[in-house]
């Protein structure tokens, strides 16, 4: 399996695990030194515990169904030991403040590093248009 295919599979499994609310599945390949910049506070999350906390609230609001969290057009650039991937994303969640379901388009960028032959998520960046 080439690097791009391995990364594509890793990201697809991450997205499926989020939909299933499978904590172990979507945290599985996030490195201990992981850093994320997100759309909603906190702006920066460092480490797996901080990353996990960002999903506690998100998973409570994520709507059920296979289309509630979608990788739309994944693009991957991979070297031998570092890679990045980016994609438009779609998610459907319940906004408690507005009391309605929201369909959100956002952007995803993931930085990966190959450690001991396995691709690890090192960085995620989620963003929306200003």
C-alpha positions as CSV (number, residue, x, y, z in Angstrom):
1,X,0.0,0.0,0.0
2,X,1.5,3.4,-0.9
3,X,1.6,6.4,1.4
4,X,-1.4,8.2,-0.1
5,X,-3.6,5.1,0.1
6,X,-2.6,4.5,3.7
7,X,-3.4,8.1,4.7
8,X,-6.7,8.1,2.8
9,X,-7.7,4.9,4.7
10,X,-6.6,6.4,8.0
11,X,-8.6,9.6,7.5
12,X,-11.7,7.7,6.2
13,X,-11.6,5.5,9.3
14,X,-11.2,8.6,11.5
15,X,-14.4,10.2,10.0
16,X,-16.3,6.9,10.3
17,X,-15.3,6.6,14.0
18,X,-16.6,10.2,14.6
19,X,-20.0,9.3,13.1
20,X,-20.1,6.2,15.2
21,X,-19.0,8.1,18.3
22,X,-16.2,5.5,18.6
23,X,-13.8,7.4,20.9
24,X,-11.0,4.8,20.6
25,X,-11.4,4.7,16.8
26,X,-11.0,8.4,16.2
27,X,-8.3,9.0,18.7
28,X,-6.3,5.9,17.7
29,X,-3.7,7.5,15.4
30,X,-3.4,10.9,17.0
31,X,0.1,11.4,18.4
32,X,0.5,12.4,22.1
33,X,2.1,15.7,20.9
34,X,-0.9,16.5,18.7
35,X,-2.0,20.1,18.2
36,X,-5.4,21.3,16.7
37,X,-6.7,24.7,15.8
38,X,-10.5,24.7,15.7
39,X,-13.5,26.7,14.5
40,X,-15.0,26.9,18.0
41,X,-13.2,27.6,21.3
42,X,-10.8,26.6,22.4
43,X,-8.8,28.1,19.5
44,X,-5.9,25.8,20.2
45,X,-5.9,22.3,21.7
46,X,-2.6,20.6,22.7
47,X,-2.4,16.9,23.5
48,X,-4.9,14.1,23.3
49,X,-6.8,15.1,26.5
50,X,-7.5,18.6,25.1
51,X,-8.4,17.1,21.7
52,X,-10.8,14.7,23.4
53,X,-12.5,17.5,25.3
54,X,-13.3,19.4,22.0
55,X,-15.3,16.3,20.9
56,X,-17.3,15.9,24.1
57,X,-19.6,18.8,23.2
58,X,-19.4,18.2,19.4
59,X,-20.5,14.6,19.6
60,X,-23.5,15.5,21.8
61,X,-24.7,17.8,19.0
62,X,-23.7,15.7,15.9
63,X,-26.7,14.4,14.2
64,X,-27.1,10.7,13.5
65,X,-26.5,9.3,10.1
66,X,-23.7,8.5,7.7
67,X,-23.8,12.0,6.1
68,X,-23.5,13.9,9.4
69,X,-19.7,14.2,9.1
70,X,-18.3,14.0,5.5
71,X,-14.9,14.3,3.9
72,X,-15.8,15.8,0.5
73,X,-12.8,15.9,-1.7
74,X,-9.7,14.7,0.1
75,X,-6.3,15.8,-1.4
76,X,-3.1,14.2,-0.1
77,X,0.5,15.1,-0.6
78,X,2.9,12.6,1.0
79,X,6.6,12.2,1.2
80,X,8.4,9.3,2.9
81,X,7.9,10.5,6.4
82,X,5.7,13.6,6.4
83,X,2.4,14.4,4.7
84,X,-0.5,16.8,4.7
85,X,-4.1,16.3,3.6
86,X,-6.9,18.8,3.1
87,X,-10.6,18.6,2.2
88,X,-13.8,20.6,2.3
89,X,-16.0,19.0,5.0
90,X,-19.7,18.9,5.8
91,X,-21.2,18.3,9.1
92,X,-24.7,18.3,10.5
93,X,-25.3,19.2,14.1
94,X,-27.9,20.6,16.5
95,X,-27.1,24.2,17.5
96,X,-28.4,24.5,21.1
97,X,-28.3,28.3,21.1
98,X,-30.4,28.6,17.9
99,X,-32.4,25.4,18.7
100,X,-32.1,24.1,15.1
101,X,-30.1,21.7,13.0
102,X,-27.2,23.4,11.1
103,X,-25.5,22.1,8.0
104,X,-21.9,23.4,8.3
105,X,-19.4,23.5,5.5
106,X,-15.8,23.9,6.8
107,X,-12.3,23.2,5.8
108,X,-10.0,20.5,7.2
109,X,-6.2,20.3,7.0
110,X,-4.3,17.4,8.6
111,X,-0.5,17.2,9.1
112,X,0.8,13.6,9.5
113,X,4.2,12.1,10.3
114,X,5.3,8.5,9.7
115,X,6.7,7.1,13.0
116,X,7.9,3.5,13.1
117,X,6.2,2.8,9.8
118,X,2.8,4.1,10.7
119,X,1.1,7.4,9.8
120,X,0.2,9.6,12.9
121,X,-2.0,12.7,13.0
122,X,0.3,15.4,14.3
123,X,-1.9,18.5,13.5
124,X,-5.5,19.3,12.5
125,X,-6.8,22.6,11.5
126,X,-10.6,23.2,11.1
127,X,-11.7,26.5,9.7
128,X,-14.7,28.3,8.2
129,X,-14.8,31.4,5.9
130,X,-14.6,34.7,7.6
